[in-house]
Structures are given as C-alpha cells and as structure tokens.
Amino acid sequence: MKILLTGAAGFIGAHVAREARARGHDVVGLDAYLAAAHGPGAVVDPSVVRRDLRTDPLDDVLDGIDVVCHQAAMVGNGVDAQDLPAYAENNDAGTARLLAAMARTGVRDLVLASSMVVYGDGRYTCPEHGDVPPAVRRDDDLEAGRYDPRCPRCGGDITLREIGEDTPLLPRTSYAASKVAQEHYAAAWCTLESARTIALRYHNAYGPGMPADTPYAGVSAIFRSAIARGEAPRVFEDGGQVRDFVHVHDLARANVLAIEQVAQHPVGLTPYNVASGHRFTIGQMAATLSRAAGGAEPVVTGDYRRFDVRHVVASPAAAREGLGFVAEVTPEDGLARLAHDPLRTR
C-alpha cells in the first residue's frame, strides 16, 4: 500500500513511518519543518518531502497514493485567545487544502490524527441527574483546594466515568477547537466525495523522541526535563488529575491498523479512542518518572489553572472491536522507560 504521511518528521509521524515500512508499506513522508516544532536549524531528512499544507502544491505528491495518514498539526494547549488564528491557519486551513487536493486526485481514504481534547473535561455521573458534563470550576473551590468539578445542575459531587466515541464534543482550547474542526472538515469531505475517514482520538502520548522544552512538550516531557536538571517535578493541584497515557509505539500500531482497514470501513467518518485502557494520575506519572530516574520526589504545589481539564479517560472498546487494537505498553512500564528514553531537543 502506498501511503502519504503528513507530519512525517514529527514525534508520532516518525514512529508511524517506521511501523508502516516495517509492515511492508511504501511511505511518502511530508513535513513543513515548522520552526516551532523543529527549531530554525532543523536538519531535513532527505526521505521527507518538505511541503507546507497551507501554501504549497499537493496534487503531485498524491499521485498513486492509496491512503493519506494526516499527522501534521500545530499542537500544544493554545490556552490564550490570541492563539486562535494560528491553530485555524495551521490545522484547519491546512487540512481543508489537503482534502481538496485529495478530491482532485481521487484519493478516497484518510486516517486523521485527532485527540481526546475534543471531549473537553470528560463526562461524569451525578447521583441525582445522571450523565452530565462538569460545571466550570469555581475560583472559590480551587482556592480552597477543591479541584474536582461539580454537577452543572445541582452543584453536588459527581463521579468520573469513561467516555465513548459518541460523547458530545466540548472543546475548551484553541487546539481542541481546531481538532474538532478537522474532524468536521473530514466528515464533510466524506459526504461530498463518498470517502472514508478514520479519526484516531489520541490520549496522552509519550515515548522516545517526544519533544522536550518546546511549545509541543507534554507534561511527561516537562517532568522528565526537570528531573534531568536535578529538580523535583512540580505537580499542579493535588496530583489527582486522571489521564490515560498511551505509548507512541501503540499510537503507531493503531495508525497502521487504521491505514490497512480504512477501505473496509463505511463511507463517512469513524472515530476511535486510542488509549492504553489504564487510569493513571498526574501524581502517579511524576512519581514513576522520578523513581525510575533516581530523581527527587515530586512536589505537589496546589497551583492551578481554572481552564485545565481535571479528569478525562476513555473506553478503548471500540478500537478493539473495530480495528483489533489493544495497547501493548502499560503506563507503569512505559513511563519508567521514559525516564531514560532519548527526547528530541529541536
């Protein structure tokens, strides 16, 4: 199978390229080598075509392609409203131009890198009101050390539950809004072109080669870098924020499984959560990294940002049933290895 892989020089894209080639596929890599992700003096891999989805021609690189795996994106939180134009231009306009080129060249199968951020702050169960989204966290609660959200209807306690792919999308940041928009553009393209998309909603990615000390760095890389400097990881709130950490090895496997099966999916967009299936707190993650690296114990600071997501975990059942995907790396093992994995420093 001949694959066009966008974002091929990035953290996840590079792993997808290796996995796809190992399974016998022909990969055409594409990357813009944006300075924010790769630094101003990045060494361009000669096997990767340097193109910017926003401005450069795309029809020629789509010639003979069977499926597109679209990893290219501006990532990070995007918590300031001034970030909105950059996310819209990089992620949404770039995706729209790619889809238009695919329509012109007759490529009808797409695997899209989406994210769990499309769900916002997860879903909860209220003893009185059932399934509810969380209320916006109140400043007085946060100042008093009450970090868990309340029921939006009665203000009472609510219990975290796993979310499925049918959960309403409630983006909270610029990045999240751009990911929702990418899914919507892909769904519209599917309708217009009788095409197929698998949208993989990644949970918290980590592993060798992840960016360190850049705007793209995740919390695990930030903690890893602090430990390497001889500093204790600083954990916000009480460290009880629940996440699902999924290793890049598993993300690459999920992408290749989707690439190989998208043509058998129905016309339209099919989303899958890509998760390890293991609940893990930010505090546990920091402690696991510190122990494995022989570093200082994490410091729980009580600092908070009201817009931060408190908890979000998803069910991996649909990906298991629809793609045959089951994560192989547990957070305990993968995060312990991350303490010694090489990171990318631009």
C-alpha positions, 0 to 999 in steps of 0.5 A: 500500500502506498501511503502519504504521511503528513507530519512525517518528521514529527514525534508520532509521524516518525514512529508511524513511518517506521511501523508502516515500512516495517509492515511492508508499506511504501511511505511518502513522508511530508513535513513543513519543518515548522520552526516551532516544532523543529527549531530554525536549524532543523536538519531535513531528512532527505526521505521527507518531502518538505511541503507546507499544507497551507501554501504549497502544491499537493496534487503531485505528491498524491499521485498513486497514493492509496491512503493519506495518514494526516499527522501534521498539526500545530499542537500544544494547549493554545490556552490564550485567545490570541492563539486562535488564528494560528491553530485555524491557519495551521490545522484547519486551513491546512487540512481543508487544502489537503482534502481538496487536493485529495478530491482532485486526485481521487484519493478516497481514504484518510486516517486523521490524527485527532485527540481526546481534547475534543471531549473537553473535561470528560463526562461524569455521573451525578447521583441525582441527574445522571450523565452530565458534563462538569460545571466550570470550576469555581475560583472559590473551590480551587482556592480552597483546594477543591479541584474536582468539578461539580454537577452543572445542575445541582452543584453536588459531587459527581463521579468520573466515568469513561467516555465513548466515541459518541460523547458530545464534543466540548472543546475548551482550547484553541487546539481542541477547537481546531481538532474538532474542526478537522474532524468536521472538515473530514466528515464533510469531505466524506459526504461530498466525495463518498470517502472514508475517514478514520479519526484516531482520538489520541490520549496522552502520548509519550515515548522516545523522541517526544519533544522536550522544552518546546511549545509541543512538550507534554507534561511527561516531557516537562517532568522528565526535563526537570528531573534531568536538571536535578529538580523535583517535578512540580505537580499542579493541584493535588496530583489527582488529575486522571489521564490515560497515557498511551505509548507512541509505539501503540499510537503507531500500531493503531495508525497502521491498523487504521491505514490497512482497514480504512477501505473496509470501513463505511463511507463517512467518518469513524472515530476511535479512542486510542488509549492504553485502557489504564487510569493513571494520575498526574501524581502517579506519572511524576512519581514513576518518572522520578523513581525510575530516574533516581530523581527527587520526589515530586512536589505537589504545589496546589497551583492551578489553572481554572481552564485545565481539564481535571479528569478525562479517560476513555473506553478503548472498546471500540478500537478493539472491536473495530480495528483489533487494537489493544495497547501493548505498553502499560503506563507503569512500564512505559513511563519508567522507560521514559525516564531514560528514553532519548527526547528530541531537543529541536 
